[in-house]
Structure formats: C-alpha cells, structure tokens
Amino acid sequence: MPYRLTWLAAYLIALVWITWPLAMKSATHLPKVQIACIQDAPLISWSLAYQSKKLVTEPSDLPHPPVFHPTRNGLFYGEAGFGALPFFAPVFLVTQNPALAANMTFLVATAATAWILHLIVFHWTSSALSGLIAGGTYLSSRWVLWEWPPCASNYAVLCFLPIAIALAAQPHPTRRRLFLLGGVVVAQGLVSSYIAIAVLLPLFGVALIRFARRSTRRASIGLLVTLTAASAIVAVPYLGYLVVRANEPLLREQTLWTVAGNTLGRDTWHFFGSMSPVAITFTTTALILLGGLLRIAQSRDPNHNGGAWRHAAYWAIVGTMISMPAGILLFSTETPAPLPQTLLADWLPAIRVVRAPIRLGVAGLFGLCLLAGLSFSVCIRTLGEGRSRQMVAGLMAAIVLSAMATERALGVNPFGLPRIRAINRKYPMMEMPSATEPLMAHLGEAEGPLLELPCALPIDLLHASVGSRAMYRSVFHNRPLINGYSGYWPRDYPARVKLAAAFPNREAVAQLQRSTSLTQVLVDRQLITESQRAQWEEVKRQDSSSLRLVYEDDRYSLFDVSPNRP
C-alpha cells in the first residue's frame, strides 16, 4: 500500500508542476485556460459552495439558490455537480474559500484519476511502467488540463469511471463486485448528467452483449439489475431538471450557447479537435497502433491479456461514437453519418436535447488511456528478460512521456490536421473576489436583493461574466441576486434584464424594485460605456434620485435603492 500511495504522490507532484503556479495561488485564483473559464469556473465554484453550506444548514432549501431572484429551482438551470461535493465540501467548510476548494478538487481529483488508471493497468500487466504510460496519457490530454475540467471542476472528478470499467471487465462478477460497481456508478453519475450517460450507456452495452451470449447470459442479468438500480438512484437528484423543463417549454432557446435542434444536429466533429476528450496526442495514437499490431502478432501468447484489450478497445470505440452528435455529416458531404444516434434521432427526438454530446467522449478517453498502457506492456514484452530489459523499458517510457509533453507544449501539427495551439508555459489564471475586500463588508452589511451591472439584452459573454462573478461574490455576502449566469436562464429573466439595462432611469428602477424588492445596485464602472458612466455620475449628484451612493472604490459604485424618495 505505501508503494501505491507513492505513485499517487508522484502524480500529484507532476500535476502541480504542469499547472504551476496554480497551486501557489489556489486561494485567490481560478484557471483561465479557455474563454469559457471566465463564466463557468466561478459558476461551478459558486454552485458547489452554495450546496456545501445548504447541506449542513437548510438541506430542504437546496434547489432554490438566491440567483435569478425571485426564480425558484435555480440550481437546476445549469450544472449542479453533486458528485464533486466529497472533494469540494470538506475544504470549503473549513476555509470558506470557494477558489481554494475548487482548485483542490481539480488537482486532487485529477491526480487520483491518473493514479487509478495506473493501478488498473498495473493489475492487468504487472508493469508499473505501463501503468505510468496510462496515467501519463491522461495527464497529457488537452481536455483534462487545458480545456473543460479546469473550467468546470466537477468534471475533474472522474476517478470512479476507470474503477467502473475495471469492475465490468469480469464476465462473471460476484455479488460483492456488482454491489461495488453499483456504488461506483452512482458516485460517478452524480458528477454530471453528461458523465452519467457516458458511464451508463457503455455499461448497458456490455450487459446486452453478454446477455446475447449463452455462456454469460445468467451473469449479465445481475449486471443489468445492478445498472438499472444505479440508474434509478442517480436519477433522483436530477429530478429537479425535469421540473424546470416542465415549467420552461422553450428552455432550449433560453441559453447563450448552441441549442439542440438548431446547429447541434449538423455539428462538426474531429477526433483530434478542440474540446474533444478523445483528442489524445499523436504519440499516444502511434503507440496504440504499434501495440495493437504486436498484440495481434502475439495472440497465441497465454499472457497477452486478451480480455483487457477487448474491454479497453470497446470503451474507446463506444465512448468515441457516443461523443459524436446525432446528424453529424460525413466528411464534407451533406450525408449524415450512419451512427446509432443519427438513426434513433428520427424516432426519439429527445436525443437531440443533449446540448454538448462531445463531453460523452470521456468514456472513450479512458478506453484510450488503458489501451496506451496495454500497448506499452506489449512493446516491452518483446525486449526479453534481464536487467537490460528494465533499463531499456525505463528509457522507452521516458521517451514516450517526453514526446507526449513536447507535443502538447509545442502544438505539433502532423498530417495537416487542424492545428491545436501551443500550451502556455505559465498556467493561465484569473484573480477572484476575496472575502477580505472592503466592498464585501458593505455588501454583507445590507440585506435584500442585489443587482450587479452592467447587464443588457441580448445576453452575451459580458453579461455572463458579470453574472458569474456576482454569483461567486454572493458566497461571501449570502444575498439574493437579481442577475446571474447558468447553462439556461428563466423565461422571465430577459424582462428583468431589460429593466436593468435602462438603469439609472427612475421608472425602470421603480418597476424592478416593485417586482423583485431590489435594495441595492452594484455598478462596475470599468465595464460600462462613457455615456453610462456620465449618467451614473449625474445620479451621485442628485439628492432626489431613487438611487443613493453608499460606497465607492476605484472600480465599483454601490447604491441603495430608495423608491419612496421624492
């Protein structure tokens, strides 16, 4: 066990080095590796912080956070990330620092996932170096460290998925193994509805394949029962999404991002493209191809791990296929690719509701990581025995890992494929609001709903960034927010935004105050236009205004709302 924990420490140290200086500034900064991080990193940090507090104070009020005030069920307009709470909540409840908790979740969960991949491949091959290649393949993934999990830290909690893959590899599992598999599926499925689908679809596929075989049919029934029970348990926390969808018939149109039924049905997709979990390095791809050829040549070897190869390849293929959107076009033609989801979409239009199917590719990523480890094991088996083999194998592992890292760092572009930009040597970050800022003390002293400006129609990325930072700030002052940001917005939210955009117009202030009980307005003067800045300067000079300045610093102006003033 100490030996195994040493590998966990090694992965954590490597991750800290790759993402430096994130660990050093983890209490004050969040990752900013993509534009989406500006909105989504504060959003999921707020969501997990809110849930952490509510679960220990008022769990019955959990679905109704004080955002998009006075909307109910606000938690279910976007990612809740329930499954990340075991990583996030302990750190947050001790420190009350959402940035620190989010960064620790990202770093620890990512290192743990690479470590578990390492242990699984080591168990299959008895080769620590092969395990290292599997873990290194995961850490070399752009999606893992430079695309989506840094923006949404709940997606870093994927450590249960490889365990589920390993448990399902046994054709005749015991009751204990099935019980453990059910628990792992529930834990992983609660991370995100996308992850739940990515885990359950391939597992049900495994069960159905085994049911079709007479030799494994009886065992497959136990697997089907386990997966059905796990699915039912996972579905319970997600019932709030069904409530929101029932109350919002046009929800698919109430979003800043691409919506299903519009461009999503004819999406573009590329195996090595941006935001694709299966976009492994070309080095890893070459290793898997070489390993596959050697595996075929050694098929009569009793130690060739045929079952592990087939299982890993199944997850790689199925995971990649389900990440392709229904209706994706074949190459540059107008012919949809003959995928199962394309054919089913005509019979079951609800399939197109999945807004970002590319995220389902996490299942394929783990299959590819396992294949990389198995491939390296096959390669070093050709070296023979003796001390020289160990030295050469170690040198080979170092070369492969160095090639992966170099390829990611330089943005290698072989074969004329779409270029992926080189990675910054310094991990991109953004500074977040702090509980110790003077502004936070003034926000905490007041009560009632707060509006943060600017916000205007149409709702755009600026609006989203203001809303998400407002939500992050609300972790410290715990007040209701008129505005906000999420995957979707309530249908009556644009009407409130329209009034807010007219501020400081006295009639707009009065209308919004009557409908929301608004008590204060916070204006970010750096983000408003010159004409808007002049209007707010005029407000500060008017004693008769319904808005009264109570605090100002070099960036923000805070106004009390007094609609009864003459």
Secondary structure, DSSP 4 states (H G I P E B T S, - for coil): -HHHHHHHHHHHHHHHHHTTTTTTTTTTEEE-SSTHHHHHHHHHHHHHHHHHHHHHH-GGGTT--SSSTT-SSGGGGS---GGGHHHHHHHHHHH--HHHHHHHHHHHHHHHHHHHHHHHHHHHHS-HHHHHHHHHHHHT-HIIIIISTTTSGGGG--THHHHHHHHHT-SS--HHHHHHHHHHHHHHHTT-HHHHHHHHHHHHHHHHHHHHSGGGHHHHHHHHHHHHHHHHHHHTTTHHHHHHHHH-TTGGGSSSS--TTTTGGG----TTSTT-TT---HHHHHHHHHHHHHHHHTTT-TTS-HHHHHHHHHHHHHHHHHTSPTT-BSTTSSSBP--HHHHHHHH-GGGGG-S-GGGGGHHHHHHHHHHHHHHHHHHHHTT-SSHHHHHHHHHHHHHHHHHHHHHHHHT--GGGPPPPPPPPSSPPEEE---TTSHHHHHHHHS-S-EEEE---SSP-HHHHHHHHHHHHHHHHH---BS----SS--TTHHHHHHHHHTTT-HHHHHHHHHHH---EEEEETTSS-HHHHHHHHHHHH-TTSSEEEEEE-SSEEEEEE-TT--
